[in-house]
Amino acid sequence: RGVAGLYYYNEKGSSRSFVTDSPTIDQDRGVDAWAVFMQGTYTLDNGIGFTLGMRHTEETADFTQYFRLQLASPQSDSKVFKANTPKFGVNWQITPDILTYASFTKGFKSGGFNPVPPANSIGGGQIGRPVPYNPEKVDSYEVGVKFTTPGRRLRLNAAAFRAKYADMQLPQFFPGTTTSYTTNATGADIKGVELEPTWQPVESFQLYANASFTTGKYTAPFNCSRSTTQIVDCSGNSIKALVPSKWTLGFRYSPDLPLPGKFTLNGAWLYHSKFFNNLSNE
């Protein structure tokens, strides 16, 4: 069993400012991208299946900025981003009710440009200009099991995962300046497990739940700002906006009523633990 395909993507955008008594900026952005992919799965008679996939992506990004009150001419830059992202997987249908699987996938998040005004320094005595940043890359691992009782009344999905990031895109300051910009600041390591049970004791009533437990740290040195504007090394900090634990418990009730249409009553309780919304973990 297999699938193959081709993607093509083209985007253009512009921003114009006509106010003459402020540091006006004109911006033009263009993206031209294509990708080809293929993926196949071969299943043996004993229910073991092997999956192999590959995607090749190429993207050309162009950016122009024109601060008309600061420079006499526009500033432009162009950059090409490429990535090969494979997928390897194996799954085993042990019985009609039990499926296990394991997979490894590479992924990437495209790069881009920072519009930095010429009046701002980017360090080393250089004036501001369009500053590119490279793609963010991730190696993703997952193992799991999916179980359903013969009567289909109870289902349980469980998974454990790990994601190792490189060149993570984060805000930093140019050395010796107060100008913040997006750059490939650091790496990160995320690990977690997720459980998802569903129970349907009768046709009209279903109980469902979800629980996830995740931990993640920045793994390489990088500079970030504290609330006091002090610049510190934030390697080893917890990842911004990563929630350590989440819980959901809910029900769905759809009784048969002698009325036209269908009546459904839903209820859910959701919880997530505290998390940091900044890089410095304050």
Buried (B, 14 or more C-beta within 10 A) or exposed (E): EEEEEEEEEEEEEEEEBEEEEEEBBBBBBBBBBBBBBBBEBEBEEEBBBEBBBBBBBEBBBBBBBBBBBBBEEBBBBEBEBEBEBEBBBBBBBBEEBEBBBBBBBBBBBBBBBBBBBBEBBBEEEBBBBBBBBBBBBBEBBBBBBBBBEEEEBBBBBBBBBBBBBBBBBBBBBBEEBEBBBBBBBBBBBBBBBBBBBBBBEEEEBBBBBBBBBBEBBBBBEBBBBBEEEEBEEBBEBBBBEBBBBBBBBBBBBBEEEEEEEEEEEEEEEEEEEEBBEBBBBE
